Amino acid sequence: MSVTQLTKSEEAIAVENKYGAHNYHPLPVVLNRGEGVYVWDVEGKKYYDFLSAYSAVNQGHCHPKIVNAMNEQAQTLTLTSRAFHNDVLGKYEKYAAEYFKFDKLLPMNTGAEAVETALKLCRKWAYEVKGIAENEAEIVVCENNFHGRTTTIISFSNDQVARKNFGPYTKGFIKVAYDNFEALEKAFESSKNIAGFLVEPIQGEAGVYVPSDDYLIKAKALCEKHNVLFIADEVQTGIARTGRLLATCGNCSCPKKDCSGTPDVKPDVLILGKALSGGAYPVSAVLANDAVMNVIQPGTHGSTFGGNPVGAAVAIAALEVVKNESLAENADHLGNIFRSEINKFIETSSIASQVRGRGLLNAIVINDDEESDTAWNICLRLRDNGLLAKPTHGNIIRFAPPLVMTEAQLLDCVSIIIETLKEFEK
Ligand SMILES: *Cc1c(COP(=O)(O)O)cnc(C)c1O
């Protein structure tokens, strides 16, 4: 027996370090229970979750309605593969297609897979409908994008850590500055072979960058002019996170009446993941109208687990919760309070320099350089003070709690965040 007794948390971290690949650098906290906006660690300490598994848990941890749907389906039929039909998939496809106002849905499992699916769909459409010569199609993407971790997706990332030594890279992508309409216009005019424009309506991983109000609207109009598919990656921004059902909003069935200030854009291809399942089970999807989606024919694309009955049942429940509990409205309301309270603090603060975001997807910029460990240390103190958040890039901390939060809970959290930041004032 060793002399030093490890805590339960230290034990769990040690075993992960020894037997697990080191592809993440987690905050040192070991969780074993979640409910609504809260999670608990193995020592029994309770925290507000301000990451929501990168916005997968918008509906709150272990939402009873979603868990029930999962349990019920798991005891009935879990997997058929698409070699046979199952009686839940069609129901889910109809529900989600009507919910987001598209003709068709293509079911996948993870966000990266759905992005890959959208890229394949776009290329096939380019050759078979737009008439671009084979292997010549190009897709425009944005600098500082995050679309996942597959070989093709990292090929057009400019995160050096995510790319280095994973080459050779996939060709056929043109990178332009985000939120820069002139750069996009120039790219579109530089080539006759542009098939698609892949964009995050708000760049989440990059540090919650909200583009100027008319950027997406002008980009969509430009896409129409050049017969280019506007592909919105709403894996993180979708499903009520930004105070609207979709951050691109356009023609969605969001019950919210006043959407002023929101880009009213209808993507040609919509990519969803994360909260599409309420964090219960991996479910992702690509939605498009027939003119695009019908290029996909039997044998051209697939996934063993994509469209499985458990995922389909979970996704229906997860989308019902978003509507029934008015999560978009709640995110909008609480987000406004969050930014206004933090802004009041920033006026007199030397440690925080900016708060930005939409709905409950927000970031606070820490007044220190990118390489400093101040943001990380603040997150450690937030943990000690009962709130879990994580830096995105160096000096930026993202704050994205489950959308089922109450106003009283949010105000409690705002005071934890402000008190913690004060500890770091110079
Ligand atoms: C998380 C994320 C992805 C990738 O989703 P995974 O399920 O992790 O593969 C893709 N796009 C965006 C915008 C994301 O935030």
The ligand as an SDF file (V2000), in Angstrom:
LIG
                    3D

 15 15  0  0  0  0  0  0  0  0999 V2000
  -18.8350   20.1760  -31.6920 C   0  0  0  0  0  0  0  0  0  0  0  0
  -18.9170   20.6790  -33.0660 C   0  0  0  0  0  0  0  0  0  0  0  0
  -18.7450   19.8300  -34.1660 C   0  0  0  0  0  0  0  0  0  0  0  0
  -18.3220   18.3890  -34.0390 C   0  0  0  0  0  0  0  0  0  0  0  0
  -19.2240   17.6060  -33.3240 O   0  0  0  0  0  0  0  0  0  0  0  0
  -18.7250   16.1900  -32.7450 P   0  0  0  0  0  0  0  0  0  0  0  0
  -19.9970   15.5530  -32.2510 O   0  0  0  0  0  0  0  0  0  0  0  0
  -17.7670   16.5090  -31.6390 O   0  0  0  0  0  0  0  0  0  0  0  0
  -18.0920   15.4530  -33.8440 O   0  0  0  0  0  0  0  0  0  0  0  0
  -18.9150   20.3650  -35.4390 C   0  0  0  0  0  0  0  0  0  0  0  0
  -19.2280   21.6520  -35.6050 N   0  0  0  0  0  0  0  0  0  0  0  0
  -19.3800   22.5130  -34.5730 C   0  0  0  0  0  0  0  0  0  0  0  0
  -19.7400   23.9330  -34.8340 C   0  0  0  0  0  0  0  0  0  0  0  0
  -19.2240   22.0570  -33.2620 C   0  0  0  0  0  0  0  0  0  0  0  0
  -19.3410   22.9070  -32.2440 O   0  0  0  0  0  0  0  0  0  0  0  0
  1  2  1  0
  2  3  1  0
  2 14  2  0
  3  4  1  0
  3 10  2  0
  4  5  1  0
  5  6  1  0
  6  7  2  0
  6  8  1  0
  6  9  1  0
 10 11  1  0
 11 12  2  0
 12 13  1  0
 12 14  1  0
 14 15  1  0
M  END
$$$$
